Amino acid sequence: MEDDSAVKQVHKSYLFTRDYSVFAVMLLLVLGPLAFFQFQSSTIALIYVGVLLLQFGLAVRAARVHGCRFVTTVLARKSAEP
């Protein structure tokens, strides 16, 4: 199945979203605490951390969806083989 173009594409999408979610959590852990030192207002820092948290949540959700699509595509292609 690894040579199938549909499987390759959905696998690339899954890997990208998985890696992006790891990158998003690293941004949250590093830049989140720094925001409270850099911004004058704690309200702005909280909004910034909230946006980083939202980005992480959306990236994790996308990785889960692409992971399910990856498995579904492989199973569908495998079951369609003669």
C-alpha positions, 0 to 999 in steps of 0.5 A: 500500500505504500506505493499508492498515491492516495495513501502517500498523500494522506500519510504526508498530511498526517505526518505534517499535522502530527509534527505541527502539533508538537511544534505548537506545544513547544511554542506554548511551553516556551513562549507562553511563560515568556509572554508574562515577562515581555508584555506590559499587560497580563491581560494581553499575555493571557490572550496570547497564551490562549491563542497558543493553546487554541492553536495547539488544540486545533493542531491536535484535532487535525492530527487525529482526523488525518490519522483516522483518514490515513487508516480508513484510506489504507483499509479501503484501498486494501479491501478494494484490491482483487 
